[in-house]
Amino acid sequence: MRSDDIETKLQSLKAECDRLDVAFDDAVVMAGYRNRYELFRLADGDNWPSELETIWQARRAAYDAFFLCRDGDEGVLGRRGL
């Protein structure tokens, strides 16, 4: 893949991560928490409302795709032999 193609894909993946960050933060507030940090502090991850869990998992998958594209299969340290 050409460098320009990779950069375009990275920008697209990062935009999706950013979009899901905002969607998650909005859903957290709609669920009655002030912000994600209050959610993390007060709510057990196994008992989150389903809409929060769905967005959280989509967000996680988007970040996984971004880092895989950016760093490759071995991750940021793996390509250095660590």
MDAnalysis code that builds the backbone (N, CA, C; Angstrom):
import MDAnalysis as mda
import numpy as np

u = mda.Universe.empty(246, n_residues=82, atom_resindex=np.repeat(np.arange(82), 3), trajectory=True)
u.add_TopologyAttr("name", ["N", "CA", "C"] * 82)
u.add_TopologyAttr("resid", np.arange(1, 83))
u.add_TopologyAttr("resname", ["MET", "ARG", "SER", "ASP", "ASP", "ILE", "GLU", "THR", "LYS", "LEU", "GLN", "SER", "LEU", "LYS", "ALA", "GLU", "CYS", "ASP", "ARG", "LEU", "ASP", "VAL", "ALA", "PHE", "ASP", "ASP", "ALA", "VAL", "VAL", "MET", "ALA", "GLY", "TYR", "ARG", "ASN", "ARG", "TYR", "GLU", "LEU", "PHE", "ARG", "LEU", "ALA", "ASP", "GLY", "ASP", "ASN", "TRP", "PRO", "SER", "GLU", "LEU", "GLU", "THR", "ILE", "TRP", "GLN", "ALA", "ARG", "ARG", "ALA", "ALA", "TYR", "ASP", "ALA", "PHE", "PHE", "LEU", "CYS", "ARG", "ASP", "GLY", "ASP", "GLU", "GLY", "VAL", "LEU", "GLY", "ARG", "ARG", "GLY", "LEU"])
u.atoms.positions = np.array([
    [0.852, -1.168, 0.000],
    [0.000, 0.000, 0.000],
    [0.904, 1.240, 0.000],
    [0.563, 2.202, -0.817],
    [1.347, 3.438, -0.902],
    [1.198, 4.265, 0.370],
    [2.186, 5.088, 0.620],
    [2.205, 5.939, 1.812],
    [0.981, 6.856, 1.861],
    [0.594, 7.419, 0.722],
    [-0.584, 8.293, 0.675],
    [-1.855, 7.524, 1.006],
    [-1.945, 6.292, 0.514],
    [-3.113, 5.455, 0.797],
    [-3.199, 5.122, 2.284],
    [-2.054, 4.825, 2.877],
    [-2.027, 4.510, 4.309],
    [-2.432, 5.732, 5.124],
    [-1.906, 6.894, 4.767],
    [-2.248, 8.123, 5.491],
    [-3.736, 8.431, 5.377],
    [-4.301, 8.243, 4.198],
    [-5.732, 8.464, 4.004],
    [-6.546, 7.494, 4.857],
    [-6.131, 6.227, 4.874],
    [-6.830, 5.235, 5.690],
    [-6.705, 5.577, 7.175],
    [-5.509, 5.980, 7.617],
    [-5.320, 6.359, 9.019],
    [-6.207, 7.543, 9.395],
    [-6.295, 8.527, 8.530],
    [-7.150, 9.683, 8.802],
    [-8.612, 9.272, 8.917],
    [-9.035, 8.371, 8.050],
    [-10.405, 7.882, 8.093],
    [-10.679, 7.097, 9.379],
    [-9.752, 6.227, 9.740],
    [-9.911, 5.448, 10.970],
    [-9.910, 6.347, 12.200],
    [-9.039, 7.351, 12.210],
    [-8.982, 8.275, 13.346],
    [-10.273, 9.096, 13.437],
    [-10.820, 9.487, 12.309],
    [-12.089, 10.219, 12.308],
    [-13.201, 9.368, 12.913],
    [-13.192, 8.070, 12.617],
    [-14.198, 7.168, 13.199],
    [-13.981, 7.035, 14.707],
    [-12.738, 6.966, 15.137],
    [-12.444, 6.922, 16.580],
    [-12.968, 8.184, 17.260],
    [-12.693, 9.319, 16.662],
    [-13.154, 10.594, 17.229],
    [-14.675, 10.651, 17.296],
    [-15.334, 10.192, 16.226],
    [-16.804, 10.193, 16.193],
    [-17.364, 9.315, 17.313],
    [-16.758, 8.149, 17.508],
    [-17.246, 7.240, 18.545],
    [-16.905, 7.735, 19.944],
    [-15.813, 8.465, 20.097],
    [-15.519, 9.105, 21.387],
    [-16.639, 10.068, 21.766],
    [-17.046, 10.897, 20.813],
    [-18.121, 11.864, 21.063],
    [-19.438, 11.134, 21.327],
    [-19.728, 10.113, 20.545],
    [-20.973, 9.350, 20.740],
    [-20.996, 8.690, 22.115],
    [-19.858, 8.156, 22.541],
    [-19.790, 7.531, 23.859],
    [-20.004, 8.573, 24.950],
    [-19.305, 9.694, 24.851],
    [-19.464, 10.750, 25.861],
    [-20.903, 11.245, 25.922],
    [-21.536, 11.408, 24.774],
    [-22.942, 11.830, 24.748],
    [-23.842, 10.781, 25.401],
    [-23.594, 9.509, 25.103],
    [-24.407, 8.431, 25.679],
    [-24.207, 8.340, 27.189],
    [-22.996, 8.595, 27.653],
    [-22.718, 8.577, 29.091],
    [-23.559, 9.645, 29.795],
    [-23.585, 10.831, 29.239],
    [-24.380, 11.919, 29.830],
    [-25.867, 11.575, 29.777],
    [-26.305, 11.016, 28.665],
    [-27.721, 10.634, 28.546],
    [-28.088, 9.537, 29.547],
    [-27.113, 8.730, 29.964],
    [-27.357, 7.664, 30.947],
    [-27.343, 8.196, 32.377],
    [-27.053, 9.497, 32.542],
    [-27.144, 10.111, 33.855],
    [-25.828, 10.353, 34.575],
    [-24.720, 10.157, 33.880],
    [-23.411, 10.417, 34.474],
    [-22.888, 11.760, 33.968],
    [-22.053, 12.415, 34.779],
    [-21.497, 13.704, 34.347],
    [-20.523, 13.550, 33.192],
    [-19.736, 12.483, 33.208],
    [-18.743, 12.247, 32.164],
    [-18.272, 10.796, 32.249],
    [-17.415, 10.396, 31.339],
    [-16.951, 9.001, 31.289],
    [-16.174, 8.612, 32.540],
    [-15.491, 9.571, 33.139],
    [-14.688, 9.251, 34.322],
    [-15.575, 8.950, 35.536],
    [-16.692, 9.638, 35.619],
    [-17.650, 9.312, 36.674],
    [-18.230, 7.914, 36.426],
    [-18.537, 7.610, 35.194],
    [-19.021, 6.267, 34.841],
    [-17.994, 5.215, 35.252],
    [-16.730, 5.419, 34.878],
    [-15.687, 4.443, 35.203],
    [-15.541, 4.269, 36.710],
    [-15.688, 5.353, 37.447],
    [-15.512, 5.305, 38.892],
    [-16.710, 4.663, 39.595],
    [-17.918, 4.930, 39.102],
    [-19.121, 4.520, 39.827],
    [-19.787, 3.248, 39.310],
    [-19.620, 2.961, 38.050],
    [-20.368, 1.841, 37.461],
    [-19.453, 0.641, 37.220],
    [-19.921, -0.515, 37.597],
    [-19.231, -1.759, 37.306],
    [-19.365, -2.015, 35.803],
    [-18.256, -2.284, 35.134],
    [-18.275, -2.491, 33.686],
    [-19.205, -3.594, 33.227],
    [-19.497, -4.549, 34.108],
    [-20.401, -5.640, 33.740],
    [-21.864, -5.214, 33.801],
    [-22.127, -4.065, 34.381],
    [-23.514, -3.627, 34.562],
    [-23.827, -2.314, 33.855],
    [-23.078, -1.973, 32.843],
    [-23.373, -0.765, 32.079],
    [-24.673, -0.953, 31.311],
    [-25.400, 0.133, 31.084],
    [-26.556, 0.040, 30.183],
    [-26.101, -0.470, 28.812],
    [-26.947, -1.211, 28.141],
    [-26.554, -1.857, 26.879],
    [-26.104, -0.856, 25.819],
    [-26.719, 0.333, 25.779],
    [-26.315, 1.310, 24.758],
    [-24.883, 1.803, 25.001],
    [-24.488, 1.905, 26.265],
    [-23.112, 2.297, 26.559],
    [-22.143, 1.180, 26.177],
    [-22.490, -0.029, 26.491],
    [-21.640, -1.170, 26.160],
    [-21.462, -1.288, 24.647],
    [-22.536, -1.099, 23.898],
    [-22.478, -1.200, 22.434],
    [-21.534, -0.157, 21.859],
    [-21.677, 1.084, 22.292],
    [-20.805, 2.147, 21.781],
    [-19.369, 1.927, 22.242],
    [-19.186, 1.511, 23.491],
    [-17.836, 1.253, 24.005],
    [-17.133, 0.184, 23.170],
    [-17.833, -0.901, 22.840],
    [-17.225, -1.973, 22.051],
    [-16.921, -1.508, 20.630],
    [-17.812, -0.701, 20.045],
    [-17.559, -0.158, 18.706],
    [-16.340, 0.774, 18.732],
    [-16.249, 1.574, 19.783],
    [-15.113, 2.486, 19.969],
    [-13.819, 1.692, 20.102],
    [-13.851, 0.649, 20.902],
    [-12.671, -0.197, 21.082],
    [-12.232, -0.823, 19.755],
    [-13.191, -1.316, 18.993],
    [-12.875, -1.926, 17.702],
    [-12.285, -0.893, 16.729],
    [-12.799, 0.329, 16.765],
    [-12.277, 1.384, 15.894],
    [-10.834, 1.709, 16.256],
    [-10.549, 1.808, 17.552],
    [-9.169, 2.068, 17.973],
    [-8.265, 0.889, 17.642],
    [-8.744, -0.329, 17.789],
    [-7.955, -1.506, 17.407],
    [-7.582, -1.440, 15.924],
    [-8.534, -1.088, 15.081],
    [-8.282, -0.995, 13.640],
    [-7.276, 0.118, 13.337],
    [-7.400, 1.252, 14.016],
    [-6.475, 2.360, 13.814],
    [-5.055, 1.953, 14.181],
    [-4.889, 1.377, 15.374],
    [-3.543, 1.005, 15.813],
    [-2.957, -0.127, 14.985],
    [-3.780, -1.055, 14.525],
    [-3.301, -2.121, 13.652],
    [-2.783, -1.536, 12.340],
    [-3.522, -0.590, 11.776],
    [-3.094, 0.047, 10.532],
    [-1.823, 0.861, 10.755],
    [-1.768, 1.583, 11.845],
    [-0.619, 2.448, 12.121],
    [0.637, 1.663, 12.487],
    [0.487, 0.626, 13.332],
    [1.638, -0.052, 13.918],
    [1.906, -1.450, 13.385],
    [0.945, -2.046, 12.690],
    [1.117, -3.400, 12.178],
    [0.739, -4.452, 13.207],
    [0.874, -5.705, 12.813],
    [0.468, -6.838, 13.648],
    [1.226, -6.939, 14.963],
    [2.469, -6.518, 14.973],
    [3.288, -6.677, 16.170],
    [3.184, -5.496, 17.120],
    [2.460, -4.474, 16.747],
    [2.290, -3.317, 17.614],
    [3.484, -2.373, 17.568],
    [3.361, -1.285, 18.298],
    [4.371, -0.238, 18.255],
    [5.731, -0.716, 18.772],
    [5.753, -1.587, 19.752],
    [7.026, -2.085, 20.278],
    [7.499, -3.339, 19.557],
    [6.579, -4.127, 19.040],
    [6.940, -5.388, 18.389],
    [7.818, -5.202, 17.175],
    [7.571, -4.141, 16.425],
    [8.394, -3.933, 15.228],
    [9.823, -3.542, 15.598],
    [10.045, -3.221, 16.870],
    [11.398, -2.913, 17.341],
    [12.048, -4.134, 18.011],
    [11.359, -5.269, 17.952],
    [11.890, -6.496, 18.521],
    [11.672, -6.631, 20.020],
    [10.792, -5.803, 20.569],
    [10.528, -5.867, 22.010],
    [9.293, -6.685, 22.317],
])
